Amino acid sequence: MTGRAFVLFAGPVLVGTVLGYLTGGRLSRLVSVRLRRLWLLWLAAAVQITQRVTATFPTTVGHVLGTALLVLVFALSLLWLGVNIRGRSWPLTAAVGVAVVGALLNALAITANGRMPYRTSAAAAAGLPTASQTAKNAPAGHTTHLLVLGDTIPVPALHAVISIGDIVLAAAVVLLISTAMHHSIQPAPSRATYDLAETPCPRHSPGSASF
């Protein structure tokens, strides 16, 4: 597991689980949260894989196509979040909102540059190569836009460089896990309840009372 993956996923999940237990939550309640339209996430993942392939295309074509595919990835992800946010508690809704903000911050930096730019001094501080360019990252230069939103924060202990958006996303994962562990499990009404609700109350006509 890379340091970045730990910062974005494993670490926040662990912290969120501990925080959830400390505040009276249970993992069983987390499992009870039903997710809708998961195929939207699978489609977004497939599009993102395709978007990374565009890095091998000529510069102009790769940038335009990669940006369009990135927009599609975020559109599908936002659509999935919108479908699943309906009927949720306000803490869960707030956590999703924080996740959207973090994702948009990263998306702005990537869209403006074609890849996520990273500060070479931050990479050196984290013990990483300072001139490495991949399908996802590129070293910052004079033509880099919105570098403040790029990977500028070194985490030497994990040999990773993260962005402001990554920190916001990590906080969102902590909030999502800890609040979902307080999700109330509402059993479905029994058939007897439905029968009782549907049974009309008897009406007494005048003079029908017996003595």
N, C-alpha and C positions, 0 to 999 in steps of 0.2 A: 504493500500500500504506500503511495506517495505521501509526502508531507501535506500537499494541498488537499488530497482526498481526506486525510485525517482532520484537517481544519474544517472542511466543508461538511463532512458526513459523520465519520466515526466519533470524533470528539464531541460535536454538538448532540448527537444521539445519546451518548453516554451521560453528558451533563444534563440533558433534558430528562432522561430517565431518573437520575438521582434527584433532580429538583421536583419531579412529579411525585416521587415517593415521599420526599420530605414535606410536601404540602398535602399529603393525604390521598394521592392518586394511586391507581392500580394499573398494571399492564393489561389486565383482562379488559379494562374499559377501552384501552387503546386499540386492542384487537377488534372490539365491537364497532369501531368506526367504519362504516361502509363507504367505499369509494365507487363512484359512478364513472362510466365511459373511460375505462382504463386504456382502451384502444387508441384514444387520443394521445396518451403519453408514449405508447409504442410507436405511433406514427411520427411524433415529434423527435423521438430518438433516431428513427431511420433517416429523417430529413437532416438531422445534425451530423450523422455519419457521412451523408452525401455532401454536406457543406464542407467538411474537412477535406474531402477528396478534391474539391475545387481549388485547394491551395497549390496543386500541381499544374493548374492551368496558367496560361499567360497572365501577366500582372493585371491588365485592365479587365479582361474577361473574368478572371478568377475573382477579382474584387467585387465586380458588379453582381455576378452570379452568387458568390458567397454571401454578400450582404442580403440579397433577396431571399436566400434560403434561411439565413439567420432570422430575418423578420418573420418568416413562416414558422420557424421553430417556436419563437416567442408567442406568436398568435395562437398556435395550437395549445401551447402550455397555458396561456391565459384563458383560453376557452375551457380547458379542462378544469382549471381552478374555479372559473365562474360557474360551471355545472355543479361542482362539488361544494361550493360555499353556501348554496341555498339551504336554508333551514338549520344552519349551524349556530352555535352559541357565539356571542360577541367576542370572547377571547380567541376562539379559533379563527374567526373572521379577521380579527386584528393581526394575528400571526401570519395569515395568508397575505394580508396587505403589506406587512414588513418584507415577506419573501418577494413580492412583486417589485417593491422598491429596490431591493438588492439586485434582482435580476435585471432591472432596467438600467441601473448604474453600470453594470458590466456590459450590457448590450450597447450602451452609448459609446463606450470606449472601443469596443470591437467594431461597431458599425463605422465609426469615424476613421478607423485605421485599417480595416480588413482583417486584422488579428488583434489579440490583446497585447498591447505594448507593455514592456517591463523596463524598469530603471536598471541600468547595468550596475550601478553602485549597490543597489539593493540585492541583485543577484550575487555579486561578489561577497557581500556581507553574509549571505545565506549559504555560501560555499557552492554556488552553482556557476556553470559557464556563463561568461558575460557576452558572448557573441553568437549564441545558439538561436537559430530560427526554426520554428516548427510550423505545422499546419494551424496551430492555435495561438502561438506566441511569437513575438518579434521584438528585438531590442529597440528601445526608444532612440529617436534621432531628432535632427532639426525640423523635420517635417511632421513629426508626431503631433496628433491633436488629442486634447483632453487627457494628457498624461496623468493628471491628478486622479483620474478614475481608473488608471491602469494598475498593473502589479508593481507597487512601489513600497510595500511594507515587508521587510525581511523577517523571516522566522527561522533564525539559525538553528535552533534545536531540532527543527523538522526538515531543514534544508529546503525551505519553500519561500516563495515570494507571493504575497497575496494582495488583494485590492480592497478598497473600501466596500465595494459591493460584496466581496466574499465575507467580510465581517458582518455585514447586515444579513446576508443569507444564513450564516452560522447562527446568529441570534434568532432568526426566524425559525430555524430547525429546533432550537432549544425550546422556544415558545410553543411550537406545534406539538412536540412530543409531550411536554409537561402539561399543557392544557388538554390534549386529547386523553391523557390518563385520568382526567376528571369527567370525561364524557359520560353522561347519564345513560344507562341502558334501560330503555322503555320496552317492556314486553308487549307483544301484539295482543290486542283484546281477544278474549276467548269468544267462542261461538255463543256461549251462554249470555255474554254481555250484549252481543248483537241481538239475540232473541229477545232479551229483556227490553232493549231499546226500541225494537220494532213492534212489540206487543202493545196494542192500544189499551188505554185504561178504560174500564167499564163505566158506562154512564147510566145513571139512574133517572128514569123518567118520573115526573111528578105523580105521586100516589103509589109508586111502586114499592115504597119502603114497607117492610113487614114488621108487625108488632108482636 
